[in-house]
């Protein structure tokens, strides 16, 4: 995380370094045996990225402390403690990750909240499609047709944004539109196209549709109760 350039990273690990840790912990040495692991690794982690603030916390890890973060990662904690932290993260809209490794086995659990936005649902770069037509019916459903030289590759439930459209300029507001139906490989429909700005489409070469972010609803560990080995 530090190498990726996050703004800040706070460590909490009061456990003393042991000989067993030396087998898997890159930044610990025999000289650190008995010292708190977070304190021992702090100088090394700070050298990874001068633009990321790295500190150690030695106080209480409660809801007030958790609320100041964007993401909390938990390891080596009891199931009950993981649920407590997950609940606090949910309350303050903080992303929660818990992970552990036991021998050759490992597991990870993520709760990014009920309204998390996936920016690359298929791992591909955003695609652009040139539009050939937009027809809005009286119910506010817009049928979007792309140029026949390239299929849109979209699915029902995807979200798209539009830019540089003329005529139906209401689509240019930057707000993601949900695809309610894929008609075929070249046409799809979006809703909520009522009011001003939805006049007849004026064909222009530069009008594009951009596959947008996909919302995903995560469940917390209370609801799943499957994060124990």
N, C-alpha and C positions, 0 to 999 in steps of 0.2 A: 504493500500500500504506500509506503513511504517513497519508493522509487517512482510510483505513478504521479507523484506530485500533489497529494492531498494537502490541504491547508495546514492541518494539525493532526497529530496522533498522540494519544495519551495511553500509557501503559499502566496496568494494575496487576502486579504479581508479587506477593510478599513471600511466596514459598522460597526457602533457601535452596540454592543450587546444590545438586548432588552429583556423585560420580555417574549415576545413570543418565543424567541430563547431558553429559559430555558426549554420549553416543549419538545424540540427535540435535543438539543445540549448537549451531554454527558459531555463535559469539561467546560461548562460555569456555573457560579453561580451568585447569586445576587450581589456579590462584583464586578463582571465584567461588570455590566450594564453601558453602555456609553463608554466602552473601545472598540477599534477596535477588531473585533472577531479574526483576525489572531494573533495579539499580545497576546490576552488573552489565547488562546489555545496553543501557542508555547511551553511553559514550560512543559505542559502535554504531548504533542505529542513527544517531545524529549526523554521522559522517556520510550517510547514504544520499541525503538530499538537503542541501543548505537552505532550500526554499520551503521545507516542511518543518514546522515546529514540533519537536518531540519532547515530551515531559513524562514524569512519573507521578501517579496519584497514590497517596497512602492513607486517605481518609475513607469515609463510608461510601459504598456504592449503592446509593438509593435513588429513588425516582428523581429527586432534585438534581443529583449529579448526572444521571443519565440524560435528562432533558436537554442538556447543552450540546449533545452530539447529533450527528447525522446518521452514523452507523455504530452499532456496538457488536463486537465479536467476543464470544464467550467460549472458553475451553476449560477442561478439567474441573467442571462443577457438577454438583449433584443435580438430578432431574428436578427436584423441588426448587433449587436455586435458579436453574435455567428458566423455569416457568415464571418465577418472580420477576426476573429481569425482562423476559418476553412481555409480561403484562405491563411493566413500566414503559417499555419501548412502545407498545401499542397506545398507551395513554398519551404519550407525548409525540407520536408520529415519528418515531426513530426506527430505522431499519435494524433488524435483529438477525444475527448469524451465530449459530453454535456448531462447533465441530470438535471431533476427537479422533484420535488414532489409538487402536488397541492391537498391538502386535502387527500382523499383516492386514488388519481390517481397519476401516475408517468410516466415518459418516459425517454428513453435514446437513444442517437444517436451516432454512432461510425463511424469514417472515418479513416481507417488505411492505406489509400493510394491505388494506383492502383496495387501494386505488393506485397501485404501482404502475408506472409507464415503462414498457419495454421499448427501447429506442431502436433495436435491431432484432425483431422477432425471428428472423430466419438467418441472421448472421451476414446478410448481404448488404452491400452499400445501397442507399436509397436509389430507386429507379425513377426516371423521368419519362413521361409519355406525352406526345403531342396530341392535343385534342382536335377532333374534326367536327364535333357537334355537341351541343347541350340543349336538351329539351326539358322544360319544367312544366309539370301538369298542375291542375287546379288544387291538388292535394299537397302541393309543395314537394313533390318527389321529382328530383332531377335525374334524367337519364343521360349519362356521360358516355360519349363514344370517342374512342381514341383512333389515331391514324391507323389504317389497315396494314401498314408495314411492320407494326410491332404490337404484339399482344400485351395487355396490361399486367398480367400475372398476379392479379389481386384476388382476395377471397372475401366472402361475406364476413363482416365483423371487423375487417381492417379499417384503418382511419387514413384519410388522405387530406392534403391541403392543396390549394390552387393558387396560381399567381398569373398576373398579366392577362387575365381574361377580359374581353370586351363584351359589352352587352349585358351579360349576366354577372355584373361586377360584384354582386353580393357574395359570390364565392371567394373573392379575393381578401376576405377579412382576416385570414390567417388562422381561423379557428378550425380544428380538425373536424372533418365530416365523416360520419360512420357509414360504411357501405352496407346498405340494408339488403341488397340483392346483386349478385353477379349474373347479368343477363347471358353473356357469352364471353369469349376470349377478347372481345373488343369493346364491350359495353358493360356498364354497371350503374347502379342507382344509389343516390344519397338522399337523405330526407332533410327536413327543416330548412327548406328553401322558399320561404314565404316573405312577403313584405317588399319594401323597396329594394332595388338593385338586382332584380331578376327579370329583366327585359329579355328580348330575343337575343340569342347568342350571335356575336359577330365573329366569323371565322378569322383567326390570325395564327400565323405559324408559331409564334412564341408562347402560346397558351400551353401550360404544362400541368400535369397532375403529379404530385409527389406522394408516394406511399409514406404514411406518417406512423407515429408511435402507436403501439398496441397496449391498451390497459389490461392489467392482470390483477386478480384479487387473490391475495395470499391468505392462508389460515394460520392461526397461531398454534403453538404446541398444545395449548389446552384443548383445542378442537380436534387435533389429530391424535395426540397421546401415542405417538409412535417413535419418539426419538430415543427411547431406551434400547440398549442392546438386548 
